[in-house]
Amino acid sequence: MVSRVIPVDPFDLVIFGGTGDLAQRKILPALFRRFCAGQWSDTTRIIAVARSPHGADGFRQIVAGSLQDLGHSRDTATLTEFLSRIDYVHLDAHSNDGWHALSDRVQEDRVRAFYFSVGPELFAPLAERIQANGLVNAKTRIVVEKPFGHDLSSAKDLNAILAARFDESQIYRIDHYLGKETVQNLMAVRFGNMLFEPLWNSQYVDHIQITVAETVGIDGREEYYEHAGAMRDMVQNHLMQLLCLIAMEPPAKFDPDAVRDEKLKVIRALDSVEPHHIVRGQFSAGPLGPSYREVVGNPRSTTESYVALRAHVSNWRWAGTPFYLRTGKRLVARSSVINVMFKDAPHSIFGEEAGRHANVLSIRLQPNEGITLRVTIKEPGPGGMRLVDVPLDMSFADALGPENQDPPGAYERLIMDVIRGNQTLFMRGDEVEAAWAWTDPIIAGWQSRGDVPKPYDSGSTGPGDAELLMKRDGRRWQGIKP
């Protein structure tokens, strides 16, 4: 099965913060892969913008080095052709210098997308100067990276600033998790298979686990992370989006606003989380490196690097079905997986000696993207009816053929969706605000109680209290496996 490459119309993509880490590691490599796939037109251009006084040739050398370091460079001729499409403008977001040069390079008759690959403090001045320099027209789009606000108040302020200069249809709030192939397959599995949708409710589902585990620490992000923590960095956006896609009602059609309307309903239906249903953790020193407090240089830090919580969606479909969310740094393995835990059969005809068995649908987001359905069968051999659980396993790389073993990355898909004008996989302003409205009271509760995160060993599955969170409910976490 060969995936189709659908070319996009000519566009100009302006990357503010073009010399930054995100642009060099993610955005430009994603654009290079789409260029190699033949998805660009001959006149498409990338215009990098930054404060560093590089010329176009100097910046192209930086990009070439980044692509080679990341193993993305192909043959010399292809790389040279790609670099020829890149230009560079030196300007400062807080100054008028350089904006005329940028205006001269952006063409009128095509999509013009402005990617804010910068800190959130620059979103407002960039939006203001883009408008002031006549760069906003019907084909203008802006891409805004997270964090989109620090809390509900700041998110509302930022939404208001952008809304004063752009229509909501022009604003693309990017969450790279939504660009992952398996995340999008959540909707295909649910709404494209009659097998699952009738069972996708509290009558048949016992509970749902969403795990995003990382082996890395916070090196290079100390200042940001100490101010944000795992709740703001991961739960409010990434895990919230996964929960929405699992819990949402079928939209009337696969349309951006129809999908986002249903996601918004899920967020607004979330109950507040009780303090005893939340566990915060902070990694200790170990073979993988120093402790969190040593990394950030604050021996009294109370910022969490791990969160586990139990959430409830109060609607007819999910009444009484808990959603367990957990995410953390420096854990035993890198793994993002959603486990849908179905209820036991109402009556076992095999007797107690057969043990308890239940179906589990595991959707692996990374690594080794795929889907596994655990079913119960008879153990081979004589001597009675002995039951075992076995997986029906579909790895995307195996099932879809060798030509799909290296599928487009999240940024590749999302940037091309920006050019097409498809906002399905991007967050709407009211969706962001609803997520903060649910998150803020949780964080405020920690601060008012003076909660201190529980220490956990680097390379473990997290603090022991997270296991107790499940054990109190008569359940247990599925293992974290690479």
C-alpha positions in Angstrom: 0.0 0.0 0.0 1.6 3.2 -1.2 0.5 6.5 0.5 -0.5 9.2 -1.9 1.3 12.5 -2.0 -1.1 15.3 -2.9 0.7 18.5 -4.0 -0.2 21.8 -2.3 -0.6 25.2 -3.9 2.4 27.6 -4.0 3.0 29.2 -0.6 5.4 31.4 1.4 6.2 30.1 4.9 7.7 32.7 7.2 9.4 31.1 10.2 9.9 33.6 13.1 12.7 32.2 15.2 14.2 30.4 12.2 17.6 30.0 14.0 16.0 28.4 17.1 16.0 24.8 18.2 12.4 24.0 17.2 12.9 25.4 13.7 16.2 23.5 13.2 15.2 20.2 14.7 11.5 19.9 13.7 10.1 22.5 11.3 12.8 22.7 8.6 13.5 18.9 8.6 9.7 18.4 8.2 9.7 20.9 5.2 12.7 19.1 3.7 10.9 15.7 3.8 7.8 17.2 2.1 10.1 18.8 -0.5 11.7 15.4 -1.2 8.3 13.8 -1.4 7.4 16.2 -4.3 4.6 18.0 -2.4 5.8 21.5 -3.2 5.3 23.6 -6.2 8.4 25.1 -8.0 7.8 28.6 -6.6 7.2 27.7 -3.0 9.6 29.5 -0.6 10.7 29.5 3.1 11.6 32.8 4.6 13.4 32.4 8.0 13.3 35.4 10.3 15.5 36.0 13.4 17.5 38.6 15.2 20.9 37.1 14.4 22.6 39.0 11.6 23.0 36.1 9.2 22.8 36.6 5.4 20.8 34.1 3.3 23.9 32.1 2.4 25.0 31.9 6.0 21.6 30.7 7.2 21.5 28.1 4.4 24.8 26.7 5.7 23.2 26.4 9.2 20.2 24.5 7.8 22.4 22.2 5.8 24.4 21.4 8.9 21.3 20.7 10.9 19.8 18.4 8.3 23.1 16.5 8.0 23.4 16.2 11.8 19.9 14.8 12.0 20.4 12.4 9.1 17.8 14.1 6.9 20.0 15.1 4.0 19.7 13.1 0.8 21.8 13.5 -2.3 23.7 16.8 -2.8 21.5 18.0 -5.7 18.3 17.6 -3.7 19.7 19.4 -0.7 21.1 22.2 -2.9 17.7 22.6 -4.6 15.9 22.7 -1.2 18.3 25.3 0.2 17.8 27.5 -2.9 14.1 27.9 -1.8 15.2 29.4 1.6 15.7 33.1 2.2 16.6 34.9 5.4 15.5 38.3 6.9 17.1 39.9 9.9 14.6 41.7 12.1 13.5 42.3 15.7 9.9 41.8 16.8 10.1 44.9 18.9 11.5 47.1 16.2 10.4 48.4 12.7 13.7 47.5 11.2 13.6 44.7 8.7 9.8 44.6 8.2 10.0 46.3 4.8 12.5 43.7 3.6 10.1 40.9 4.8 7.1 42.6 3.0 9.1 42.7 -0.2 9.8 39.0 -0.1 6.2 37.8 0.6 4.1 37.5 -2.6 0.6 38.7 -2.8 -1.0 35.9 -4.9 -0.4 32.9 -2.7 -0.9 31.5 0.8 1.3 33.2 3.3 1.8 31.4 6.6 3.6 33.0 9.6 5.0 30.4 12.0 5.6 31.8 15.5 8.5 29.5 16.5 9.3 31.9 19.4 8.5 32.4 23.0 4.9 33.4 23.9 6.1 36.8 25.0 6.7 37.6 21.3 3.3 36.5 20.0 1.6 39.9 20.6 4.3 42.1 19.1 4.6 39.9 16.1 0.9 39.8 15.5 0.8 43.6 15.8 3.6 44.2 13.3 2.4 41.7 10.8 -0.9 43.7 10.7 0.8 47.1 10.8 3.0 46.2 7.8 0.1 45.2 5.6 0.9 41.5 5.6 -2.6 40.3 6.6 -5.0 39.3 3.7 -7.5 36.6 3.0 -4.7 34.1 2.5 -2.8 34.9 5.6 -2.4 32.2 8.3 -0.5 32.2 11.6 0.8 29.1 13.4 1.1 29.5 17.2 3.2 27.0 19.2 2.5 26.1 22.8 2.5 27.1 25.5 -0.7 29.0 24.6 -0.9 30.9 27.8 0.2 30.0 31.4 -3.3 29.9 32.8 -6.9 30.8 31.8 -6.3 34.6 32.2 -3.2 34.7 30.0 -4.8 32.4 27.4 -7.8 34.7 27.2 -5.6 37.8 26.9 -3.6 36.1 24.1 -6.8 35.0 22.3 -8.0 38.6 22.4 -4.8 39.9 21.0 -4.8 37.5 18.1 -8.6 37.9 17.5 -8.1 41.7 17.1 -5.8 41.1 14.1 -6.8 37.8 12.6 -10.0 35.8 12.0 -10.3 32.6 14.0 -10.1 30.7 10.7 -6.6 32.1 10.2 -5.2 31.0 13.6 -3.6 27.6 13.9 -2.8 26.6 17.5 -0.5 23.7 16.9 -0.2 20.6 19.2 2.2 18.2 17.5 0.5 15.2 19.2 -2.5 15.7 17.0 -0.3 15.2 13.9 0.8 11.7 14.9 -0.5 9.0 12.6 -1.9 6.9 15.4 -3.6 9.8 17.1 -5.6 10.4 13.9 -6.3 6.7 13.7 -8.2 7.0 16.9 -11.0 8.6 14.9 -10.7 6.0 12.2 -10.8 3.1 14.6 -13.8 4.5 16.5 -15.9 5.9 13.7 -14.9 3.6 10.8 -15.4 0.3 12.5 -18.8 -1.0 13.5 -16.9 -3.5 15.7 -15.9 -0.9 18.3 -18.4 2.0 18.4 -21.3 0.0 19.9 -19.0 -1.0 22.8 -17.5 2.5 23.3 -19.3 3.5 26.4 -19.6 2.9 30.2 -21.7 -0.2 29.7 -18.8 -2.1 28.3 -15.7 -0.1 29.1 -14.4 -0.5 32.7 -11.8 2.3 32.5 -9.3 4.0 30.2 -5.6 4.6 30.8 -3.7 7.3 28.9 0.1 7.1 29.5 2.8 9.4 28.0 6.1 8.3 29.5 9.5 9.8 28.6 13.0 8.7 29.5 14.5 12.1 29.0 14.7 14.8 31.6 14.4 18.5 31.2 17.9 19.4 30.0 17.9 22.6 28.1 14.3 23.5 29.2 15.1 24.2 32.9 13.8 27.8 33.1 10.6 27.0 31.2 9.8 23.7 32.9 10.4 25.0 36.5 7.7 27.6 35.7 5.4 25.2 34.0 5.7 21.7 35.4 4.1 18.5 33.9 0.6 19.7 34.4 0.9 22.7 32.2 3.5 21.2 29.8 1.7 17.9 29.1 -1.7 17.3 30.8 -3.4 20.6 29.8 -2.7 20.1 26.1 -1.3 16.7 24.9 -3.1 14.4 27.3 -6.2 16.5 27.2 -6.4 16.2 23.4 -6.0 12.4 23.6 -8.7 12.2 26.2 -11.0 14.3 23.9 -10.4 12.0 20.9 -11.2 8.9 23.0 -14.3 10.3 24.7 -15.9 12.6 22.1 -19.2 11.9 20.4 -19.2 11.1 16.6 -19.2 14.5 14.8 -21.9 15.0 12.1 -19.1 15.1 9.5 -15.3 15.1 9.4 -15.2 18.9 9.4 -12.9 21.1 11.5 -15.5 22.8 13.5 -17.7 19.7 13.8 -14.8 17.8 15.3 -13.7 20.6 17.6 -17.2 21.2 18.8 -17.3 17.6 20.1 -13.9 17.9 21.7 -15.0 21.1 23.5 -18.1 19.2 24.9 -15.8 16.7 26.4 -13.6 19.3 28.2 -16.7 21.1 29.5 -18.1 17.8 30.8 -15.0 17.0 32.9 -15.6 17.0 36.6 -13.2 18.8 38.9 -10.5 16.5 40.3 -10.4 15.7 44.0 -7.1 16.1 45.7 -6.9 12.4 46.6 -7.3 11.5 42.9 -4.0 13.3 41.9 -0.4 12.2 42.4 2.5 14.5 41.7 6.1 13.3 41.5 9.6 14.6 41.0 12.5 12.5 39.8 15.5 11.8 42.1 19.1 11.4 41.3 20.2 8.1 39.8 22.2 6.3 37.1 20.3 8.4 34.5 21.5 11.7 35.9 21.1 14.3 38.7 17.8 15.0 40.5 15.2 17.4 39.2 16.2 19.9 41.9 19.8 19.7 40.9 19.0 20.2 37.3 17.0 23.4 37.9 19.4 24.6 40.6 16.6 25.0 43.2 16.9 22.7 46.2 13.4 23.6 47.4 11.6 23.2 44.1 8.0 22.0 44.3 7.5 21.7 40.5 6.3 18.3 39.4 8.0 16.2 36.7 5.2 13.5 37.0 1.5 13.7 37.2 -1.1 10.9 37.6 -4.8 11.6 38.0 -8.3 10.1 37.8 -10.7 12.1 35.7 -14.4 11.7 35.0 -16.5 12.8 32.0 -20.0 13.5 33.2 -22.2 12.6 30.2 -24.4 9.8 29.3 -21.7 7.8 27.4 -19.1 7.9 30.1 -21.0 8.2 33.4 -19.1 6.2 36.0 -16.1 5.3 33.8 -12.8 6.7 35.1 -10.1 8.0 32.9 -6.6 7.6 34.4 -3.9 9.9 33.0 -0.2 9.8 33.7 2.9 11.4 32.3 6.4 11.8 33.5 10.1 12.5 32.8 13.0 10.1 33.4 10.7 7.0 33.5 11.6 3.4 32.6 10.8 3.6 28.9 9.6 6.0 26.2 6.0 5.1 25.6 2.8 6.8 24.6 -0.2 4.5 24.7 -3.9 4.5 25.3 -5.4 1.4 26.9 -9.2 0.9 26.7 -9.9 -1.7 29.4 -13.2 -3.5 28.7 -15.3 -5.0 31.5 -15.2 -8.7 32.4 -17.8 -11.0 30.8 -21.0 -10.8 33.0 -20.8 -14.5 33.7 -17.9 -17.0 33.3 -19.0 -20.5 32.2 -15.5 -21.8 32.8 -15.4 -21.6 36.6 -13.0 -19.8 39.0 -10.0 -21.9 38.0 -10.0 -20.3 34.6 -9.1 -17.0 36.2 -10.3 -13.5 35.3 -9.8 -12.3 31.7 -10.8 -9.1 30.0 -10.3 -7.6 26.6 -7.9 -4.6 26.2 -7.5 -2.4 23.2 -4.1 -0.8 23.2 -3.4 2.1 20.8 0.4 2.8 20.7 1.3 6.3 19.7 5.0 6.0 20.0 7.3 4.2 19.5 6.3 1.3 17.2 2.9 2.8 16.3 0.1 0.3 16.1 -2.9 -1.3 17.7 -3.2 -4.4 19.8 -6.4 -6.1 20.9 -6.0 -8.6 23.7 -8.5 -11.5 23.5 -9.0 -14.6 25.6 -8.5 -18.1 24.0 -8.0 -21.6 25.2 -4.4 -22.5 26.1 -3.3 -25.3 23.8 -2.9 -28.8 25.2 -4.9 -31.4 27.0 -6.1 -31.4 30.6 -9.1 -29.1 30.8 -10.2 -25.6 29.7 -7.3 -23.3 30.6 -7.7 -19.7 29.4 -4.9 -17.3 28.3 -4.9 -13.8 26.9 -3.2 -13.3 23.5 -2.7 -10.2 21.4 -4.0 -9.5 18.0 -1.3 -7.2 17.0 -1.1 -4.7 14.1 2.1 -2.8 13.7 1.5 -0.1 11.1 5.0 -0.7 9.7 4.2 -4.4 9.2 0.6 -4.1 8.1 0.9 -1.3 5.6 4.1 -2.5 3.9 7.8 -1.5 3.9 7.0 1.7 1.9 5.1 3.0 5.0 7.7 2.2 7.6 8.8 5.9 7.6 5.5 7.7 7.5 5.2 11.5 7.5 6.0 13.1 10.9 3.6 15.2 12.9 5.0 18.5 11.8 5.0 17.5 8.2 1.3 16.7 8.3 0.3 19.7 10.3 2.3 22.3 8.3 0.8 20.9 5.1 -2.7 21.2 6.7 -2.0 24.9 7.5 -1.2 25.5 3.8 -4.4 23.6 2.8 -6.5 25.6 5.3 -7.6 22.5 7.2 -7.9 23.3 10.9 -9.3 19.8 12.0 -6.1 19.0 13.9 -5.6 22.4 15.5 -7.1 23.8 18.7 -9.7 26.5 18.6 -9.6 29.4 21.0 -12.6 28.3 23.2 -11.1 24.8 23.4 -7.8 26.2 24.8 -9.7 28.3 27.3 -11.9 25.4 28.5 -8.8 23.2 29.0 -7.2 26.0 31.2 -10.5 26.4 33.1 -10.3 22.8 34.1 -6.6 22.8 34.8 -6.3 26.0 36.9 -8.2 24.9 40.0 -6.0 21.7 40.2 -2.8 23.8 40.2 -4.4 26.4 42.6 -5.3 23.5 45.0 -1.7 22.3 45.1 -0.4 25.8 45.8 -3.0 26.5 48.5 -2.2 23.2 50.3 1.5 23.6 49.9 1.8 20.1 48.2 5.3 18.8 47.6 5.8 16.3 44.8 6.6 12.7 45.8 10.2 11.6 44.9 10.6 8.8 42.5 13.6 6.9 41.1 14.9 7.8 37.7 14.3 4.8 35.4 11.2 3.7 37.4 7.5 3.8 36.6 6.9 6.8 38.8 6.1 7.4 42.5 4.5 4.5 44.5 1.5 6.7 45.3 0.4 6.4 41.6 0.1 2.6 42.1 -2.0 3.2 45.2 -4.2 5.6 43.2 -5.2 2.6 41.0 -5.1 0.0 43.8 -7.7 1.9 45.8 -10.1 1.4 42.9 -9.2 -2.3 42.5 -7.3 -1.6 39.3 -3.7 -1.5 38.2 -1.7 0.4 35.6 -0.6 -1.4 32.4 3.1 -1.7 32.2 5.2 1.0 30.6 6.9 -0.8 27.7 9.1 0.6 24.8 
